[in-house]
Amino acid sequence: MKPAICSPGAVFVSSSAGVRNALPSVTQLLTILPLALAVAACDGDARSHEEHALGRKSAALTGLGFTADVLGFELPVEHWSSNNAAVASSDHHIQAEKALGMTGAGYTLLESPALSTVSNVEPTIGFFVSIPEEQPNPSWFGDAQLFVDLPSQGLNNVWIGYQSLNGFPRSVFKRVSFELPSAVVQALEGSYSDLRLRVAMNVPSGGTYHLDDLAFGQTPPFETPLGPSESDLGVLKMEDTENWSVSAGTLSLSDETVAGSHSLALSGGGYVVLESAELSSLGRVRPNLAVHLKKPVNQMNPYWHGSLALAVHAPSIGLDNRWISQQELTELESGSFRQIVFTLPDDVVTALHGEYYDFRLRFLLNLPVGSLTHLVDFAYVPTEQSEAYAQCVALCESQLDLGCSATPSFIDCAHGCRFGVLHSGCSAEWAAAMTCSTSNAGAASCDPINGEPSYGCAAELAVFRDCIGPNPL
């Protein structure tokens, strides 16, 4: 049962508000190659949650010197008292150099020293919390409350609000925020020297909770990144067994793969759920989600080879083991990897454009008992790209229409699209090359990235090529 909301010295009551695709098409390959093989370089575009959240006023803007250090949790042991949990200084922080680390269970009240008049007062105030990776209670991660005590202005331990920590990302900072009543805002805009802020953390046992950057101002609206983060892509590429689990059978690694170094090898038959670790934002996803499966040549039942279904799970955005669809495997070619595509409903796509930290992929395999090893690799989630990327795709497709698919230019063009758009270090050079290529589209050749024979843009393309360096593919 979730513990009751507590408060110092008083009791408060509150409420908180597909089809089988034997071989990927040219367009699919064009999209998969750059994202599958080189997406690790895009962390500049898939902004971290910390970077996203730093758009409001930091603690340093609310005061100078001592006050800034207190609100920034720079010296937590010296500045913040605790009635229960052990408090320590931590290097796991979101701004400046330190954060407050709180280890202990149950209800803990953290109290600041007396502060003098603060500036830049706004109706919203908040701080960042990072919860431990291990959570003993999957249905309750704790909660946070805030109190303001300013006796000289008539505020005596005023309760500001409560926020649940359920759904917060683990080991990643996320902001909790509270709306200040107008009377509190007016009092904080006055002159005083007896302001004390009290943060109440009611959390389960185990692990360390981190707090940082108590500040005025609203958190900017979430902006969906272009694509998944590097860590989430690592999960999707199925390179290890740490990020995937099975409900039955055994899971190991195979060197046979369509992307990266490994695929997942699933041994055993019957009904098996292959589930991913939790993922954060996947980016601006498109309706199709694909996975690659290799069926063994020898089948226990020649008339039925099993089925593969997909469900997605992200309770924080209303996706509770949401069934997507099921694909039969009998007609799927055996002995090599084949791509299986699932179409996501519009409401799922919309939900995945939002902010979440608890998304899981669940592949439901129903196989004949005693089945030989099946290989699963690279769960690919297409994402929307910028206008320049779309322009590049069209450019590459135009060369393929000229019968150039067997030339190295296909890889070069895909590489150029990938790095030119998403690698920020070469965006200007790419833009110049695309501007030139667009104006010379009538002189298309089979090798636009290398400029041979020419789009009339050999110089611009050479500058871009020099920027991205040797082709890593």
Buried (B, 14 or more C-beta within 10 A) or exposed (E): EEBEBBBBEEEEEEEEEBEBBEEBEBEBBBBBBBBBBBBEBBBEBBBBBBEBBBEBBBBBBBBEEEBBBBBBBBBBBEBBBBEBBEBBBBEBBBBBEBBBBBBBBBBBBBBBBEBEBBEEBBBBBBBBBBBBEEBEBEEBBBBBBBBBBBEEBEBEBBBBBBBBBBBBBBEBBBBBBBBBBEEBBEBBEEEBEEBBBBBBBBBBEEBBBBBBBBBBBBBEEBEBBBBBBBBBBBBBBBBBBEBBEBEBBEBEBBEEBBBBEBBBBBBBBBEBBBBBBBBBBBBBBBEBBBBBBBBBEEBBBEEBBBBBBBBBBBBBBEBEEBEBBBBEBBEBEEEBBBBBBBBBEEEBBEBBBEBBBBBBBBBBBBBBEEBBBBBBBBBBBBBBBBEBBEBBBEBBEBBBEEEBEEBBBBBBBBBBBBBBBBBEEBBEBBBBBBBBBEEBEEEBBBBBBBBEEBBBBBEBBBBBBEBBEEBEE
